[in-house]
Amino acid sequence: MKKIRLGNSDLHVGEISLGCMRMDKLSKKEAAYVIENAMEAGVDLFDHADIYGGGKSEEVFADAIDLNSSIREKMIIQTKCGIRKGFFDFSKEHILTSVDGSLERLKTDYIDILLLHRPDALMEPEEVAEAFTKLKESGKVRHFGVSNQHPMQIKLLKKYLKEDLIVNQLQLSIMHTPMIDAGVNVNMQNDASVVRDSGILEYCRLHDITIQAWSPFQYGMINGVFVGNDQFPEVNAKLQELAEKKGVTDSAIAIAWILRHPAKIQPVVGTMNPERLKDIAQASEIQLTREEWYELYRAAGNKLP
């Protein structure tokens, strides 16, 4: 699998990562098989969050493998914090407590990347900065990032942080493209021209922040999977056509569409099916042409101005 650099850090990882939200449903043996096959396919970044399975996903992950130093050094473990029952919390106390909980569940001495999960309207950036500095100096967290944040929220944080933000995790798929639409429909009087996120795609590229695409097979706000869905015949026909042409699966084409973007976006794939993950990983070995990329974009219902 091809490698990408995360932000301006020293981390070079497989360009496709594995989201572990559903790992709490697996047995120890099943989880071990998923992790081992992922690494064999070149997937070495594992994405967690303190809320996934109420913390059980992190526990299952750790129990599934013997995290000795040789194995730990081959993987990048990322987790997120900030979502609580009914509210968001970027307080210093919660960030520190959450990280300690994740370290205990993951049975590791350090987390490679910590992300703030969903924007907290009551965020006090000075508190976040204090928490990050303490975590970095203690060796508990090596790198930091955010999730679902727009440029002004990131700028506000960066004003106080000593540490770089290397990742911003955002929803993106062929059927969910608001961060791309506005850039195509500049100065147009249509819905697609509305800038909903303050130009987050361009901002992240300008400031060396890697975008990680979550829910790369979903449409709407996690309304369901569009691949193989009869509700979307045009995009699935084009996916199948290109899959047959390239000798891969339609899911691999959906990921290749994200990888084709020059921003070097890293998809976060959530499948717990090892064989499907192997098929998806083949996306790293193909490249869509500019014409093919736009064909899929139009097949998803987007009209070019």
C-alpha positions as CSV (number, residue, x, y, z in Angstrom):
1,M,0.0,0.0,0.0
2,K,1.2,3.5,-0.8
3,K,2.2,5.7,2.2
4,I,1.2,9.3,3.0
5,R,2.7,11.7,5.6
6,L,0.2,12.9,8.2
7,G,0.3,16.7,8.3
8,N,3.9,17.9,8.9
9,S,4.7,15.1,11.3
10,D,7.2,12.3,11.1
11,L,4.4,9.8,10.7
12,H,4.2,8.0,7.4
13,V,1.2,5.6,7.2
14,G,-0.8,3.5,4.8
15,E,-3.1,5.8,2.8
16,I,-6.1,3.8,4.0
17,S,-6.9,3.4,7.7
18,L,-9.2,1.2,9.7
19,G,-11.9,2.6,11.9
20,C,-12.6,0.4,14.9
21,M,-16.0,1.7,16.0
22,R,-17.6,-1.7,15.4
23,M,-14.9,-3.8,17.0
24,D,-16.8,-4.2,20.2
25,K,-19.1,-6.7,18.4
26,L,-16.2,-9.1,17.7
27,S,-14.7,-11.9,19.7
28,K,-11.0,-11.7,20.6
29,K,-10.2,-14.2,17.8
30,E,-12.3,-12.3,15.2
31,A,-10.7,-9.0,16.2
32,A,-7.2,-10.5,16.0
33,Y,-7.9,-11.8,12.5
34,V,-9.2,-8.3,11.4
35,I,-6.1,-6.5,12.8
36,E,-3.6,-9.0,11.4
37,N,-5.1,-9.0,7.9
38,A,-5.3,-5.2,8.0
39,M,-1.6,-4.9,8.7
40,E,-0.8,-7.5,6.0
41,A,-2.7,-5.3,3.5
42,G,-0.7,-2.3,4.6
43,V,-3.3,-0.7,6.8
44,D,-1.4,0.4,9.9
45,L,-3.4,3.3,11.4
46,F,-6.2,2.2,13.7
47,D,-8.8,4.8,14.5
48,H,-10.6,4.6,17.9
49,A,-12.7,6.9,20.2
50,D,-13.5,6.7,23.8
51,I,-17.2,6.4,23.1
52,Y,-17.0,3.5,20.6
53,G,-18.9,0.7,22.2
54,G,-18.7,2.6,25.4
55,G,-15.0,2.0,25.5
56,K,-15.3,-1.7,24.7
57,S,-13.9,-1.3,21.2
58,E,-10.6,-0.2,22.6
59,E,-10.6,-3.1,25.1
60,V,-11.3,-5.7,22.4
61,F,-8.6,-4.3,20.2
62,A,-6.0,-4.5,23.0
63,D,-7.1,-8.0,24.1
64,A,-7.0,-9.3,20.5
65,I,-3.2,-8.7,20.1
66,D,-0.2,-9.0,22.3
67,L,0.9,-5.3,22.4
68,N,4.6,-6.0,22.8
69,S,7.0,-3.4,21.6
70,S,7.7,-5.0,18.2
71,I,4.0,-5.0,17.3
72,R,3.2,-1.6,18.9
73,E,5.9,0.1,16.8
74,K,4.4,-1.2,13.6
75,M,1.0,0.4,14.2
76,I,-0.3,3.9,14.7
77,I,-3.1,4.1,17.3
78,Q,-5.4,7.1,17.1
79,T,-8.3,7.8,19.5
80,K,-10.7,10.7,20.0
81,C,-12.4,12.3,23.0
82,G,-14.9,15.1,23.7
83,I,-18.3,13.5,23.1
84,R,-20.3,12.8,26.3
85,K,-23.9,11.8,26.9
86,G,-25.9,14.7,25.8
87,F,-23.1,17.2,25.5
88,F,-19.5,17.9,24.2
89,D,-16.6,18.5,26.5
90,F,-13.2,19.9,25.7
91,S,-12.4,20.8,29.3
92,K,-8.9,20.1,30.5
93,E,-10.2,17.6,33.1
94,H,-12.2,15.6,30.7
95,I,-9.4,15.4,28.0
96,L,-6.9,14.2,30.6
97,T,-9.3,11.7,32.1
98,S,-10.4,10.4,28.7
99,V,-6.8,9.8,27.6
100,D,-6.0,7.9,30.8
101,G,-9.1,5.8,30.2
102,S,-8.1,5.0,26.6
103,L,-4.5,4.2,27.6
104,E,-5.8,1.7,30.2
105,R,-8.2,0.1,27.8
106,L,-5.7,0.0,25.0
107,K,-3.0,-1.4,27.3
108,T,-0.4,0.9,25.9
109,D,1.9,3.6,27.3
110,Y,1.2,6.2,24.6
111,I,-1.3,7.2,22.0
112,D,0.1,8.2,18.7
113,I,-2.6,10.7,17.8
114,L,-5.4,12.3,19.9
115,L,-8.3,14.0,18.1
116,L,-10.9,16.3,19.6
117,H,-14.1,14.5,18.4
118,R,-17.0,17.0,17.8
119,P,-16.7,20.8,18.3
120,D,-17.5,21.9,21.8
121,A,-19.4,25.2,21.7
122,L,-18.1,26.0,25.2
123,M,-14.5,25.3,24.4
124,E,-11.9,27.3,26.2
125,P,-8.8,27.0,24.0
126,E,-6.5,27.8,26.9
127,E,-7.7,24.7,28.7
128,V,-7.2,22.5,25.7
129,A,-3.7,23.9,25.3
130,E,-2.9,23.1,28.9
131,A,-4.2,19.5,28.5
132,F,-2.3,19.0,25.3
133,T,1.0,20.3,26.7
134,K,0.6,18.1,29.8
135,L,-0.1,15.0,27.6
136,K,2.8,15.7,25.3
137,E,5.3,16.4,28.1
138,S,4.2,13.2,30.0
139,G,4.7,11.1,26.9
140,K,1.0,10.0,26.9
141,V,0.2,11.5,23.5
142,R,2.7,12.2,20.7
143,H,0.5,14.1,18.1
144,F,-2.8,15.9,18.1
145,G,-5.6,16.7,15.7
146,V,-9.3,17.6,15.5
147,S,-12.4,16.1,14.0
148,N,-15.3,17.9,12.3
149,Q,-13.9,21.4,12.7
150,H,-13.9,24.4,10.4
151,P,-11.0,26.8,9.8
152,M,-11.9,29.4,12.4
153,Q,-12.3,26.8,15.1
154,I,-8.8,25.4,14.2
155,K,-7.3,28.9,14.1
156,L,-8.7,29.7,17.5
157,L,-7.1,26.5,18.9
158,K,-3.8,27.1,17.1
159,K,-3.5,30.5,18.7
160,Y,-2.9,28.8,22.1
161,L,-1.4,25.5,21.2
162,K,2.3,24.7,21.3
163,E,1.7,21.5,19.4
164,D,0.8,21.2,15.7
165,L,-2.6,19.8,14.6
166,I,-1.9,17.2,12.0
167,V,-5.3,15.7,11.3
168,N,-8.9,16.9,10.7
169,Q,-11.4,14.1,10.4
170,L,-14.4,15.0,8.2
171,Q,-17.2,13.1,6.5
172,L,-16.6,12.6,2.8
173,S,-17.8,10.1,0.2
174,I,-18.8,10.3,-3.4
175,M,-22.4,10.9,-2.1
176,H,-21.4,13.4,0.5
177,T,-19.2,16.2,-1.0
178,P,-20.1,19.6,0.4
179,M,-16.4,20.5,1.0
180,I,-15.8,19.9,-2.8
181,D,-19.1,21.3,-4.2
182,A,-18.6,24.9,-3.2
183,G,-15.1,25.0,-4.8
184,V,-16.5,23.8,-8.1
185,N,-19.5,26.2,-8.1
186,V,-17.8,29.5,-7.4
187,N,-20.0,32.6,-7.9
188,M,-23.0,30.5,-8.8
189,Q,-26.6,31.0,-7.5
190,N,-27.3,27.4,-6.7
191,D,-27.3,25.3,-3.5
192,A,-24.0,23.7,-4.3
193,S,-22.2,27.1,-4.3
194,V,-23.0,27.6,-0.6
195,V,-19.9,27.5,1.5
196,R,-20.9,25.5,4.6
197,D,-17.5,24.9,6.2
198,S,-15.5,28.1,5.5
199,G,-13.4,26.4,2.8
200,I,-12.1,23.6,5.1
201,L,-10.6,21.6,2.2
202,E,-8.4,24.4,1.0
203,Y,-7.6,25.5,4.6
204,C,-6.3,22.0,5.5
205,R,-4.2,21.9,2.3
206,L,-2.7,25.3,3.0
207,H,-1.8,24.4,6.6
208,D,-0.5,20.9,6.1
209,I,-3.4,19.2,8.0
210,T,-4.3,15.8,6.7
211,I,-8.0,15.2,6.1
212,Q,-9.3,11.8,7.2
213,A,-12.5,10.9,5.4
214,W,-15.0,9.1,7.7
215,S,-18.0,7.2,6.5
216,P,-16.6,6.9,2.9
217,F,-19.4,4.6,1.9
218,Q,-22.3,6.5,3.4
219,Y,-24.7,9.0,1.9
220,G,-26.3,12.0,3.8
221,M,-25.6,12.2,7.5
222,I,-24.9,8.5,7.9
223,N,-28.2,7.6,6.3
224,G,-26.9,4.4,4.9
225,V,-24.5,2.8,2.5
226,F,-24.8,3.9,-1.2
227,V,-22.6,1.2,-2.7
228,G,-24.9,-1.5,-4.0
229,N,-28.0,0.5,-3.0
230,D,-30.8,0.4,-5.5
231,Q,-31.7,4.0,-4.5
232,F,-28.7,5.2,-6.5
233,P,-28.6,3.3,-9.8
234,E,-26.5,5.9,-11.7
235,V,-23.6,6.1,-9.4
236,N,-23.6,2.3,-8.8
237,A,-23.6,1.6,-12.5
238,K,-20.6,3.8,-12.9
239,L,-18.9,2.2,-9.9
240,Q,-19.5,-1.2,-11.4
241,E,-18.3,-0.2,-14.8
242,L,-15.0,1.2,-13.5
243,A,-14.6,-1.8,-11.1
244,E,-14.8,-4.2,-14.1
245,K,-12.4,-2.0,-16.1
246,K,-9.8,-1.8,-13.2
247,G,-10.3,-5.4,-12.0
248,V,-11.3,-4.4,-8.4
249,T,-14.5,-4.1,-6.4
250,D,-17.0,-1.3,-6.5
251,S,-16.0,-0.4,-2.9
252,A,-12.4,-0.1,-4.0
253,I,-13.4,2.3,-6.7
254,A,-15.4,4.4,-4.1
255,I,-12.2,4.7,-2.1
256,A,-10.0,5.3,-5.1
257,W,-12.2,8.3,-5.9
258,I,-11.2,9.8,-2.5
259,L,-7.6,8.9,-2.9
260,R,-7.5,10.5,-6.4
261,H,-7.9,14.0,-4.8
262,P,-4.5,15.8,-4.6
263,A,-5.2,16.8,-1.0
264,K,-3.9,13.2,-0.1
265,I,-7.0,12.5,2.0
266,Q,-6.9,9.3,4.1
267,P,-10.1,7.3,4.1
268,V,-11.2,5.7,7.4
269,V,-12.8,2.4,6.5
270,G,-15.0,0.8,9.1
271,T,-15.5,-2.8,7.8
272,M,-14.8,-5.6,10.2
273,N,-14.8,-8.1,7.3
274,P,-11.1,-9.0,6.6
275,E,-11.8,-10.1,3.0
276,R,-13.7,-6.9,2.2
277,L,-10.9,-4.9,3.7
278,K,-8.4,-6.6,1.5
279,D,-10.5,-5.8,-1.5
280,I,-10.9,-2.2,-0.5
281,A,-7.1,-1.9,0.1
282,Q,-6.6,-2.6,-3.7
283,A,-7.8,1.0,-4.2
284,S,-4.2,2.1,-3.3
285,E,-2.9,0.3,-6.4
286,I,-5.1,2.0,-9.0
287,Q,-5.6,5.6,-10.0
288,L,-8.6,7.1,-11.6
289,T,-8.2,9.5,-14.4
290,R,-9.4,13.0,-14.1
291,E,-12.3,12.1,-16.5
292,E,-13.3,9.0,-14.5
293,W,-13.2,11.1,-11.2
294,Y,-15.6,13.6,-12.7
295,E,-17.8,10.9,-14.2
296,L,-18.4,9.5,-10.7
297,Y,-18.9,13.0,-9.3
298,R,-21.6,13.6,-11.9
299,A,-23.1,10.2,-11.4
300,A,-23.6,11.0,-7.8
301,G,-26.0,13.8,-8.9
302,N,-23.7,16.7,-9.0
303,K,-24.0,19.1,-11.9
304,L,-21.1,21.0,-13.2
305,P,-21.6,24.8,-13.8
